Amino acid sequence: MKRILTSVLLVPAVCWVIIAAPYALFWGVVLLLGVLCYREYLRLAAGHGYLTMPVAGYTAGVLLLAPLPTPAAAQLPLIFAVAALALALRTEDLKRALGSAGAFVLGVLYVFGAWASALSLRQASAHWLLFAVAINWVGDVSAFYAGRAFGKHKLAPVISPGKSWEGAVASMVGALVFAVFYLGWALPEIPLWQRLLLGAAGNVAGQVGDLAESALKRGAGVKDSGTMLPGHGGWLDRLDSSLFSMPVVAALKSLLMP
């Protein structure tokens, strides 16, 4: 019941922020979500035994979301890598330095990089971003009910024992139907084959994102990334699929409609 109530409150709020909120407010919400997700990521990284560098991470995240000139923005990943290696030298156990530097760069790009994709999608059209997010909602609901009714073959028993191949297929079918009808209504200039491609890619990305975050939690020895969302766990638990689907949809959009 808590999970349903949380969703009932969150979904309309998310839709309003994406479609109707002024850009400055939208940017502020994106930054806040990035900070909340990264905070939980740091907890998982610490659970894996890596040195966390929160101040540097949050600073790097703000830079990724800031409206920097393209030449400067293109250099940020290299700067993050150099800074991460330098900061990781603080660890007393130098065997952890390389892993800590990698965890730093991964976290910044995984979390804040995905939200930078959200900014780019929203600038193109609110419908692009809503599609990249909502395709996970449709996929999750389809997988949940199909998995309960027909799920017999485990998808990833070590990472997420509750997921089944039957649920994954149902998730894909739901995503394709959603892509065909939603993009056909909201962005009718997109041909059918591109809508199917976007739906398939977005769904696969979302399902992999869910599994990836589950693997991070299992490696850290925790059930949820946080406790702020009743019935869902943390923000990273709720947004793990979108952190994968948003950059994939943004990349495909750039390729198909440059």
Summary of the structure (lengths in Angstrom):
residues: 258
radius of gyration: 18.5
end to end distance: 43.6
largest distance: 57.3
contacts: 857
relative contact order: 0.13
helix: 78%
strand: 4%
